[in-house]
């Protein structure tokens, strides 16, 4: 299984988090560049915890 990559991209004046798995990109809109970067950070952390066999962080 290939690990996903998480990046941010400005598409048409809108920031997005981009998840790439096996060359396929999935786009998730974000309100600002900061929001996109926070989304990337949270997703990376969740993925690293999953790989390590730890439960995801509970967000409220």
PDB file of N, H, CA, C and O in Angstrom:
ATOM      1  N   UNK A   1       0.835  -1.180   0.000  1.00  0.00           N
ATOM      2  CA  UNK A   1       0.000   0.000   0.000  1.00  0.00           C
ATOM      3  C   UNK A   1       0.875   1.236   0.000  1.00  0.00           C
ATOM      4  O   UNK A   1       1.801   1.350   0.804  1.00  0.00           O
ATOM      5  N   UNK A   2       0.589   2.149  -0.887  1.00  0.00           N
ATOM      6  H   UNK A   2      -0.163   2.056  -1.539  1.00  0.00           H
ATOM      7  CA  UNK A   2       1.339   3.391  -0.990  1.00  0.00           C
ATOM      8  C   UNK A   2       0.823   4.398   0.022  1.00  0.00           C
ATOM      9  O   UNK A   2      -0.387   4.570   0.170  1.00  0.00           O
ATOM     10  N   UNK A   3       1.728   5.057   0.713  1.00  0.00           N
ATOM     11  H   UNK A   3       2.711   4.917   0.592  1.00  0.00           H
ATOM     12  CA  UNK A   3       1.317   6.098   1.655  1.00  0.00           C
ATOM     13  C   UNK A   3       0.837   7.320   0.892  1.00  0.00           C
ATOM     14  O   UNK A   3       1.424   7.682  -0.128  1.00  0.00           O
ATOM     15  N   UNK A   4      -0.219   7.958   1.370  1.00  0.00           N
ATOM     16  H   UNK A   4      -0.696   7.664   2.198  1.00  0.00           H
ATOM     17  CA  UNK A   4      -0.709   9.160   0.702  1.00  0.00           C
ATOM     18  C   UNK A   4       0.222  10.344   0.957  1.00  0.00           C
ATOM     19  O   UNK A   4       0.936  10.387   1.959  1.00  0.00           O
ATOM     20  N   UNK A   5       0.199  11.293   0.043  1.00  0.00           N
ATOM     21  H   UNK A   5      -0.381  11.258  -0.771  1.00  0.00           H
ATOM     22  CA  UNK A   5       0.898  12.555   0.259  1.00  0.00           C
ATOM     23  C   UNK A   5      -0.154  13.638   0.423  1.00  0.00           C
ATOM     24  O   UNK A   5      -1.195  13.609  -0.234  1.00  0.00           O
ATOM     25  N   UNK A   6       0.117  14.579   1.290  1.00  0.00           N
ATOM     26  H   UNK A   6       0.962  14.602   1.824  1.00  0.00           H
ATOM     27  CA  UNK A   6      -0.807  15.661   1.599  1.00  0.00           C
ATOM     28  C   UNK A   6      -0.128  16.979   1.263  1.00  0.00           C
ATOM     29  O   UNK A   6       0.956  17.267   1.771  1.00  0.00           O
ATOM     30  N   UNK A   7      -0.754  17.781   0.414  1.00  0.00           N
ATOM     31  H   UNK A   7      -1.635  17.547   0.001  1.00  0.00           H
ATOM     32  CA  UNK A   7      -0.205  19.071   0.026  1.00  0.00           C
ATOM     33  C   UNK A   7      -1.328  20.103  -0.037  1.00  0.00           C
ATOM     34  O   UNK A   7      -2.508  19.767   0.070  1.00  0.00           O
ATOM     35  N   UNK A   8      -0.938  21.360  -0.213  1.00  0.00           N
ATOM     36  H   UNK A   8       0.020  21.633  -0.300  1.00  0.00           H
ATOM     37  CA  UNK A   8      -1.919  22.418  -0.424  1.00  0.00           C
ATOM     38  C   UNK A   8      -1.717  22.981  -1.823  1.00  0.00           C
ATOM     39  O   UNK A   8      -0.611  22.968  -2.365  1.00  0.00           O
ATOM     40  N   UNK A   9      -2.804  23.472  -2.389  1.00  0.00           N
ATOM     41  H   UNK A   9      -3.702  23.482  -1.948  1.00  0.00           H
ATOM     42  CA  UNK A   9      -2.721  24.041  -3.738  1.00  0.00           C
ATOM     43  C   UNK A   9      -3.773  25.133  -3.885  1.00  0.00           C
ATOM     44  O   UNK A   9      -4.902  25.000  -3.413  1.00  0.00           O
ATOM     45  N   UNK A  10      -3.379  26.210  -4.546  1.00  0.00           N
ATOM     46  H   UNK A  10      -2.462  26.318  -4.929  1.00  0.00           H
ATOM     47  CA  UNK A  10      -4.299  27.290  -4.872  1.00  0.00           C
ATOM     48  C   UNK A  10      -4.895  26.998  -6.243  1.00  0.00           C
ATOM     49  O   UNK A  10      -4.179  26.985  -7.245  1.00  0.00           O
ATOM     50  N   UNK A  11      -6.196  26.765  -6.291  1.00  0.00           N
ATOM     51  H   UNK A  11      -6.778  26.776  -5.477  1.00  0.00           H
ATOM     52  CA  UNK A  11      -6.876  26.435  -7.539  1.00  0.00           C
ATOM     53  C   UNK A  11      -7.982  27.459  -7.751  1.00  0.00           C
ATOM     54  O   UNK A  11      -8.952  27.506  -6.994  1.00  0.00           O
ATOM     55  N   UNK A  12      -7.828  28.279  -8.785  1.00  0.00           N
ATOM     56  H   UNK A  12      -7.041  28.241  -9.399  1.00  0.00           H
ATOM     57  CA  UNK A  12      -8.856  29.271  -9.090  1.00  0.00           C
ATOM     58  C   UNK A  12      -9.164  30.203  -7.934  1.00  0.00           C
ATOM     59  O   UNK A  12     -10.333  30.444  -7.633  1.00  0.00           O
ATOM     60  N   UNK A  13      -8.152  30.725  -7.290  1.00  0.00           N
ATOM     61  H   UNK A  13      -7.203  30.529  -7.534  1.00  0.00           H
ATOM     62  CA  UNK A  13      -8.273  31.631  -6.140  1.00  0.00           C
ATOM     63  C   UNK A  13      -8.876  30.975  -4.902  1.00  0.00           C
ATOM     64  O   UNK A  13      -9.308  31.681  -3.992  1.00  0.00           O
ATOM     65  N   UNK A  14      -8.917  29.647  -4.843  1.00  0.00           N
ATOM     66  H   UNK A  14      -8.566  29.073  -5.582  1.00  0.00           H
ATOM     67  CA  UNK A  14      -9.410  28.927  -3.678  1.00  0.00           C
ATOM     68  C   UNK A  14      -8.366  27.908  -3.232  1.00  0.00           C
ATOM     69  O   UNK A  14      -7.832  27.156  -4.047  1.00  0.00           O
ATOM     70  N   UNK A  15      -8.081  27.890  -1.936  1.00  0.00           N
ATOM     71  H   UNK A  15      -8.515  28.501  -1.273  1.00  0.00           H
ATOM     72  CA  UNK A  15      -7.112  26.951  -1.389  1.00  0.00           C
ATOM     73  C   UNK A  15      -7.744  25.586  -1.186  1.00  0.00           C
ATOM     74  O   UNK A  15      -8.908  25.476  -0.802  1.00  0.00           O
ATOM     75  N   UNK A  16      -6.965  24.555  -1.445  1.00  0.00           N
ATOM     76  H   UNK A  16      -6.019  24.645  -1.757  1.00  0.00           H
ATOM     77  CA  UNK A  16      -7.415  23.178  -1.288  1.00  0.00           C
ATOM     78  C   UNK A  16      -6.329  22.348  -0.624  1.00  0.00           C
ATOM     79  O   UNK A  16      -5.139  22.618  -0.786  1.00  0.00           O
ATOM     80  N   UNK A  17      -6.752  21.331   0.130  1.00  0.00           N
ATOM     81  H   UNK A  17      -7.719  21.111   0.262  1.00  0.00           H
ATOM     82  CA  UNK A  17      -5.846  20.281   0.545  1.00  0.00           C
ATOM     83  C   UNK A  17      -5.938  19.221  -0.543  1.00  0.00           C
ATOM     84  O   UNK A  17      -7.033  18.846  -0.961  1.00  0.00           O
ATOM     85  N   UNK A  18      -4.794  18.744  -0.995  1.00  0.00           N
ATOM     86  H   UNK A  18      -3.905  19.049  -0.655  1.00  0.00           H
ATOM     87  CA  UNK A  18      -4.756  17.735  -2.050  1.00  0.00           C
ATOM     88  C   UNK A  18      -4.130  16.466  -1.471  1.00  0.00           C
ATOM     89  O   UNK A  18      -3.017  16.488  -0.944  1.00  0.00           O
ATOM     90  N   UNK A  19      -4.870  15.363  -1.581  1.00  0.00           N
ATOM     91  H   UNK A  19      -5.773  15.345  -2.009  1.00  0.00           H
ATOM     92  CA  UNK A  19      -4.377  14.058  -1.135  1.00  0.00           C
ATOM     93  C   UNK A  19      -4.094  13.232  -2.382  1.00  0.00           C
ATOM     94  O   UNK A  19      -4.976  13.036  -3.218  1.00  0.00           O
ATOM     95  N   UNK A  20      -2.857  12.749  -2.505  1.00  0.00           N
ATOM     96  H   UNK A  20      -2.140  12.909  -1.826  1.00  0.00           H
ATOM     97  CA  UNK A  20      -2.472  11.946  -3.661  1.00  0.00           C
ATOM     98  C   UNK A  20      -2.163  10.530  -3.206  1.00  0.00           C
ATOM     99  O   UNK A  20      -1.315  10.304  -2.343  1.00  0.00           O
ATOM    100  N   UNK A  21      -2.880   9.571  -3.816  1.00  0.00           N
ATOM    101  H   UNK A  21      -3.569   9.754  -4.517  1.00  0.00           H
ATOM    102  CA  UNK A  21      -2.657   8.158  -3.532  1.00  0.00           C
ATOM    103  C   UNK A  21      -2.552   7.435  -4.867  1.00  0.00           C
ATOM    104  O   UNK A  21      -3.474   7.475  -5.682  1.00  0.00           O
ATOM    105  N   UNK A  22      -1.419   6.773  -5.081  1.00  0.00           N
ATOM    106  H   UNK A  22      -0.670   6.740  -4.419  1.00  0.00           H
ATOM    107  CA  UNK A  22      -1.183   6.044  -6.335  1.00  0.00           C
ATOM    108  C   UNK A  22      -1.409   6.919  -7.565  1.00  0.00           C
ATOM    109  O   UNK A  22      -1.966   6.460  -8.562  1.00  0.00           O
ATOM    110  N   UNK A  23      -0.980   8.169  -7.495  1.00  0.00           N
ATOM    111  H   UNK A  23      -0.527   8.542  -6.685  1.00  0.00           H
ATOM    112  CA  UNK A  23      -1.089   9.077  -8.635  1.00  0.00           C
ATOM    113  C   UNK A  23      -2.445   9.732  -8.811  1.00  0.00           C
ATOM    114  O   UNK A  23      -2.593  10.604  -9.667  1.00  0.00           O
ATOM    115  N   UNK A  24      -3.438   9.340  -8.029  1.00  0.00           N
ATOM    116  H   UNK A  24      -3.317   8.631  -7.333  1.00  0.00           H
ATOM    117  CA  UNK A  24      -4.764   9.950  -8.118  1.00  0.00           C
ATOM    118  C   UNK A  24      -4.888  11.025  -7.048  1.00  0.00           C
ATOM    119  O   UNK A  24      -4.556  10.808  -5.883  1.00  0.00           O
ATOM    120  N   UNK A  25      -5.374  12.193  -7.470  1.00  0.00           N
ATOM    121  H   UNK A  25      -5.644  12.369  -8.417  1.00  0.00           H
ATOM    122  CA  UNK A  25      -5.520  13.311  -6.551  1.00  0.00           C
ATOM    123  C   UNK A  25      -6.978  13.476  -6.122  1.00  0.00           C
ATOM    124  O   UNK A  25      -7.903  13.351  -6.925  1.00  0.00           O
ATOM    125  N   UNK A  26      -7.149  13.761  -4.838  1.00  0.00           N
ATOM    126  H   UNK A  26      -6.398  13.863  -4.186  1.00  0.00           H
ATOM    127  CA  UNK A  26      -8.454  14.106  -4.289  1.00  0.00           C
ATOM    128  C   UNK A  26      -8.325  15.506  -3.707  1.00  0.00           C
ATOM    129  O   UNK A  26      -7.352  15.809  -3.017  1.00  0.00           O
ATOM    130  N   UNK A  27      -9.307  16.359  -3.985  1.00  0.00           N
ATOM    131  H   UNK A  27     -10.097  16.112  -4.546  1.00  0.00           H
ATOM    132  CA  UNK A  27      -9.255  17.755  -3.579  1.00  0.00           C
ATOM    133  C   UNK A  27     -10.291  18.038  -2.501  1.00  0.00           C
ATOM    134  O   UNK A  27     -11.442  17.612  -2.599  1.00  0.00           O
ATOM    135  N   UNK A  28      -9.863  18.766  -1.468  1.00  0.00           N
ATOM    136  H   UNK A  28      -8.928  19.111  -1.388  1.00  0.00           H
ATOM    137  CA  UNK A  28     -10.745  19.155  -0.377  1.00  0.00           C
ATOM    138  C   UNK A  28     -10.623  20.669  -0.200  1.00  0.00           C
ATOM    139  O   UNK A  28      -9.546  21.157   0.142  1.00  0.00           O
ATOM    140  N   UNK A  29     -11.696  21.417  -0.424  1.00  0.00           N
ATOM    141  H   UNK A  29     -12.571  21.020  -0.702  1.00  0.00           H
ATOM    142  CA  UNK A  29     -11.615  22.874  -0.341  1.00  0.00           C
ATOM    143  C   UNK A  29     -11.354  23.353   1.086  1.00  0.00           C
ATOM    144  O   UNK A  29     -11.797  22.743   2.059  1.00  0.00           O
ATOM    145  N   UNK A  30     -10.629  24.452   1.179  1.00  0.00           N
ATOM    146  H   UNK A  30     -10.270  24.948   0.389  1.00  0.00           H
ATOM    147  CA  UNK A  30     -10.345  25.097   2.454  1.00  0.00           C
ATOM    148  C   UNK A  30     -10.616  26.590   2.296  1.00  0.00           C
ATOM    149  O   UNK A  30     -10.498  27.133   1.198  1.00  0.00           O
ATOM    150  N   UNK A  31     -10.971  27.240   3.373  1.00  0.00           N
ATOM    151  H   UNK A  31     -11.067  26.799   4.266  1.00  0.00           H
ATOM    152  CA  UNK A  31     -11.306  28.662   3.308  1.00  0.00           C
ATOM    153  C   UNK A  31     -10.111  29.564   3.047  1.00  0.00           C
ATOM    154  O   UNK A  31     -10.216  30.555   2.325  1.00  0.00           O
ATOM    155  N   UNK A  32      -8.973  29.212   3.640  1.00  0.00           N
ATOM    156  H   UNK A  32      -8.888  28.407   4.226  1.00  0.00           H
ATOM    157  CA  UNK A  32      -7.770  30.044   3.517  1.00  0.00           C
ATOM    158  C   UNK A  32      -6.550  29.134   3.389  1.00  0.00           C
ATOM    159  O   UNK A  32      -6.640  27.918   3.557  1.00  0.00           O
ATOM    160  N   UNK A  33      -5.419  29.748   3.091  1.00  0.00           N
ATOM    161  H   UNK A  33      -5.346  30.736   2.955  1.00  0.00           H
ATOM    162  CA  UNK A  33      -4.175  28.968   3.032  1.00  0.00           C
ATOM    163  C   UNK A  33      -3.864  28.367   4.404  1.00  0.00           C
ATOM    164  O   UNK A  33      -3.417  27.224   4.499  1.00  0.00           O
ATOM    165  N   UNK A  34      -4.101  29.137   5.458  1.00  0.00           N
ATOM    166  H   UNK A  34      -4.464  30.066   5.381  1.00  0.00           H
ATOM    167  CA  UNK A  34      -3.859  28.628   6.808  1.00  0.00           C
ATOM    168  C   UNK A  34      -4.745  27.413   7.085  1.00  0.00           C
ATOM    169  O   UNK A  34      -4.273  26.408   7.617  1.00  0.00           O
ATOM    170  N   UNK A  35      -6.006  27.503   6.732  1.00  0.00           N
ATOM    171  H   UNK A  35      -6.389  28.320   6.301  1.00  0.00           H
ATOM    172  CA  UNK A  35      -6.926  26.375   6.939  1.00  0.00           C
ATOM    173  C   UNK A  35      -6.446  25.146   6.172  1.00  0.00           C
ATOM    174  O   UNK A  35      -6.484  24.037   6.704  1.00  0.00           O
ATOM    175  N   UNK A  36      -5.999  25.323   4.943  1.00  0.00           N
ATOM    176  H   UNK A  36      -5.968  26.224   4.510  1.00  0.00           H
ATOM    177  CA  UNK A  36      -5.493  24.203   4.144  1.00  0.00           C
ATOM    178  C   UNK A  36      -4.276  23.573   4.816  1.00  0.00           C
ATOM    179  O   UNK A  36      -4.155  22.349   4.854  1.00  0.00           O
ATOM    180  N   UNK A  37      -3.379  24.397   5.342  1.00  0.00           N
ATOM    181  H   UNK A  37      -3.477  25.392   5.311  1.00  0.00           H
ATOM    182  CA  UNK A  37      -2.189  23.875   6.012  1.00  0.00           C
ATOM    183  C   UNK A  37      -2.538  23.136   7.299  1.00  0.00           C
ATOM    184  O   UNK A  37      -1.911  22.127   7.621  1.00  0.00           O
ATOM    185  N   UNK A  38      -3.530  23.627   8.036  1.00  0.00           N
ATOM    186  H   UNK A  38      -4.040  24.447   7.775  1.00  0.00           H
ATOM    187  CA  UNK A  38      -3.975  22.934   9.254  1.00  0.00           C
ATOM    188  C   UNK A  38      -4.584  21.583   8.880  1.00  0.00           C
ATOM    189  O   UNK A  38      -4.317  20.577   9.536  1.00  0.00           O
ATOM    190  N   UNK A  39      -5.402  21.563   7.827  1.00  0.00           N
ATOM    191  H   UNK A  39      -5.619  22.381   7.294  1.00  0.00           H
ATOM    192  CA  UNK A  39      -6.002  20.306   7.373  1.00  0.00           C
ATOM    193  C   UNK A  39      -4.916  19.288   7.022  1.00  0.00           C
ATOM    194  O   UNK A  39      -5.021  18.117   7.387  1.00  0.00           O
ATOM    195  N   UNK A  40      -3.873  19.731   6.313  1.00  0.00           N
ATOM    196  H   UNK A  40      -3.787  20.683   6.017  1.00  0.00           H
ATOM    197  CA  UNK A  40      -2.770  18.844   5.935  1.00  0.00           C
ATOM    198  C   UNK A  40      -2.078  18.306   7.181  1.00  0.00           C
ATOM    199  O   UNK A  40      -1.795  17.111   7.272  1.00  0.00           O
ATOM    200  N   UNK A  41      -1.808  19.176   8.131  1.00  0.00           N
ATOM    201  H   UNK A  41      -2.038  20.147   8.058  1.00  0.00           H
ATOM    202  CA  UNK A  41      -1.133  18.758   9.354  1.00  0.00           C
ATOM    203  C   UNK A  41      -1.951  17.718  10.115  1.00  0.00           C
ATOM    204  O   UNK A  41      -1.399  16.722  10.583  1.00  0.00           O
ATOM    205  N   UNK A  42      -3.249  17.937  10.243  1.00  0.00           N
ATOM    206  H   UNK A  42      -3.697  18.747   9.863  1.00  0.00           H
ATOM    207  CA  UNK A  42      -4.113  16.988  10.947  1.00  0.00           C
ATOM    208  C   UNK A  42      -4.187  15.650  10.218  1.00  0.00           C
ATOM    209  O   UNK A  42      -4.141  14.596  10.852  1.00  0.00           O
ATOM    210  N   UNK A  43      -4.301  15.684   8.901  1.00  0.00           N
ATOM    211  H   UNK A  43      -4.338  16.540   8.386  1.00  0.00           H
ATOM    212  CA  UNK A  43      -4.379  14.432   8.139  1.00  0.00           C
ATOM    213  C   UNK A  43      -3.073  13.652   8.218  1.00  0.00           C
ATOM    214  O   UNK A  43      -3.088  12.427   8.345  1.00  0.00           O
ATOM    215  N   UNK A  44      -1.943  14.351   8.143  1.00  0.00           N
ATOM    216  H   UNK A  44      -1.931  15.346   8.040  1.00  0.00           H
ATOM    217  CA  UNK A  44      -0.648  13.662   8.275  1.00  0.00           C
ATOM    218  C   UNK A  44      -0.537  12.992   9.637  1.00  0.00           C
ATOM    219  O   UNK A  44      -0.099  11.846   9.741  1.00  0.00           O
ATOM    220  N   UNK A  45      -0.939  13.715  10.684  1.00  0.00           N
ATOM    221  H   UNK A  45      -1.296  14.646  10.600  1.00  0.00           H
ATOM    222  CA  UNK A  45      -0.877  13.163  12.037  1.00  0.00           C
ATOM    223  C   UNK A  45      -1.762  11.932  12.150  1.00  0.00           C
ATOM    224  O   UNK A  45      -1.340  10.910  12.692  1.00  0.00           O
ATOM    225  N   UNK A  46      -2.991  12.021  11.641  1.00  0.00           N
ATOM    226  H   UNK A  46      -3.334  12.851  11.201  1.00  0.00           H
ATOM    227  CA  UNK A  46      -3.894  10.869  11.686  1.00  0.00           C
ATOM    228  C   UNK A  46      -3.314   9.671  10.946  1.00  0.00           C
ATOM    229  O   UNK A  46      -3.396   8.539  11.424  1.00  0.00           O
ATOM    230  N   UNK A  47      -2.725   9.922   9.777  1.00  0.00           N
ATOM    231  H   UNK A  47      -2.658  10.841   9.389  1.00  0.00           H
ATOM    232  CA  UNK A  47      -2.145   8.825   9.000  1.00  0.00           C
ATOM    233  C   UNK A  47      -0.973   8.187   9.758  1.00  0.00           C
ATOM    234  O   UNK A  47      -0.863   6.962   9.822  1.00  0.00           O
ATOM    235  N   UNK A  48      -0.104   9.021  10.328  1.00  0.00           N
ATOM    236  H   UNK A  48      -0.193  10.016  10.277  1.00  0.00           H
ATOM    237  CA  UNK A  48       1.040   8.490  11.072  1.00  0.00           C
ATOM    238  C   UNK A  48       0.582   7.683  12.282  1.00  0.00           C
ATOM    239  O   UNK A  48       1.185   6.659  12.603  1.00  0.00           O
ATOM    240  N   UNK A  49      -0.480   8.131  12.960  1.00  0.00           N
ATOM    241  H   UNK A  49      -0.969   8.963  12.699  1.00  0.00           H
ATOM    242  CA  UNK A  49      -1.002   7.388  14.107  1.00  0.00           C
ATOM    243  C   UNK A  49      -1.603   6.064  13.657  1.00  0.00           C
ATOM    244  O   UNK A  49      -1.443   5.049  14.335  1.00  0.00           O
ATOM    245  N   UNK A  50      -2.290   6.065  12.521  1.00  0.00           N
ATOM    246  H   UNK A  50      -2.420   6.890  11.970  1.00  0.00           H
ATOM    247  CA  UNK A  50      -2.892   4.834  11.999  1.00  0.00           C
ATOM    248  C   UNK A  50      -1.804   3.812  11.668  1.00  0.00           C
ATOM    249  O   UNK A  50      -1.930   2.633  12.001  1.00  0.00           O
ATOM    250  N   UNK A  51      -0.737   4.269  11.011  1.00  0.00           N
ATOM    251  H   UNK A  51      -0.635   5.226  10.740  1.00  0.00           H
ATOM    252  CA  UNK A  51       0.372   3.376  10.653  1.00  0.00           C
ATOM    253  C   UNK A  51       1.031   2.801  11.909  1.00  0.00           C
ATOM    254  O   UNK A  51       1.477   1.654  11.915  1.00  0.00           O
ATOM    255  N   UNK A  52       1.087   3.609  12.970  1.00  0.00           N
ATOM    256  H   UNK A  52       0.724   4.541  12.965  1.00  0.00           H
ATOM    257  CA  UNK A  52       1.713   3.167  14.218  1.00  0.00           C
ATOM    258  C   UNK A  52       0.769   2.314  15.069  1.00  0.00           C
ATOM    259  O   UNK A  52       1.160   1.829  16.131  1.00  0.00           O
ATOM    260  N   UNK A  53      -0.477   2.129  14.607  1.00  0.00           N
ATOM    261  H   UNK A  53      -0.795   2.523  13.745  1.00  0.00           H
ATOM    262  CA  UNK A  53      -1.430   1.333  15.363  1.00  0.00           C
ATOM    263  C   UNK A  53      -2.090   2.076  16.505  1.00  0.00           C
ATOM    264  O   UNK A  53      -2.641   1.454  17.414  1.00  0.00           O
ATOM    265  N   UNK A  54      -2.042   3.404  16.470  1.00  0.00           N
ATOM    266  H   UNK A  54      -1.595   3.908  15.732  1.00  0.00           H
ATOM    267  CA  UNK A  54      -2.654   4.223  17.510  1.00  0.00           C
ATOM    268  C   UNK A  54      -4.020   4.727  17.050  1.00  0.00           C
ATOM    269  O   UNK A  54      -4.259   4.851  15.848  1.00  0.00           O
ATOM    270  N   UNK A  55      -4.914   5.016  17.987  1.00  0.00           N
ATOM    271  H   UNK A  55      -4.720   4.915  18.962  1.00  0.00           H
ATOM    272  CA  UNK A  55      -6.227   5.540  17.584  1.00  0.00           C
ATOM    273  C   UNK A  55      -6.102   6.983  17.079  1.00  0.00           C
ATOM    274  O   UNK A  55      -5.161   7.690  17.439  1.00  0.00           O
ATOM    275  N   UNK A  56      -7.054   7.415  16.246  1.00  0.00           N
ATOM    276  H   UNK A  56      -7.819   6.840  15.954  1.00  0.00           H
ATOM    277  CA  UNK A  56      -7.015   8.797  15.772  1.00  0.00           C
ATOM    278  C   UNK A  56      -7.285   9.766  16.912  1.00  0.00           C
ATOM    279  O   UNK A  56      -7.867   9.393  17.930  1.00  0.00           O
ATOM    280  N   UNK A  57      -6.866  10.991  16.739  1.00  0.00           N
ATOM    281  H   UNK A  57      -6.393  11.294  15.912  1.00  0.00           H
ATOM    282  CA  UNK A  57      -7.125  12.038  17.713  1.00  0.00           C
ATOM    283  C   UNK A  57      -8.595  12.420  17.623  1.00  0.00           C
ATOM    284  O   UNK A  57      -9.115  12.646  16.530  1.00  0.00           O
ATOM    285  N   UNK A  58      -9.265  12.493  18.769  1.00  0.00           N
ATOM    286  H   UNK A  58      -8.842  12.310  19.657  1.00  0.00           H
ATOM    287  CA  UNK A  58     -10.677  12.872  18.789  1.00  0.00           C
ATOM    288  C   UNK A  58     -10.762  14.386  18.737  1.00  0.00           C
ATOM    289  O   UNK A  58     -10.174  15.082  19.564  1.00  0.00           O
ATOM    290  N   UNK A  59     -11.505  14.893  17.750  1.00  0.00           N
ATOM    291  H   UNK A  59     -11.983  14.328  17.078  1.00  0.00           H
ATOM    292  CA  UNK A  59     -11.677  16.344  17.596  1.00  0.00           C
ATOM    293  C   UNK A  59     -13.120  16.712  17.901  1.00  0.00           C
ATOM    294  O   UNK A  59     -14.050  16.017  17.490  1.00  0.00           O
ATOM    295  N   UNK A  60     -13.296  17.798  18.618  1.00  0.00           N
ATOM    296  H   UNK A  60     -12.541  18.362  18.951  1.00  0.00           H
ATOM    297  CA  UNK A  60     -14.656  18.223  18.931  1.00  0.00           C
ATOM    298  C   UNK A  60     -14.955  19.559  18.291  1.00  0.00           C
ATOM    299  O   UNK A  60     -16.058  20.083  18.443  1.00  0.00           O
TER     300      UNK A  60
END
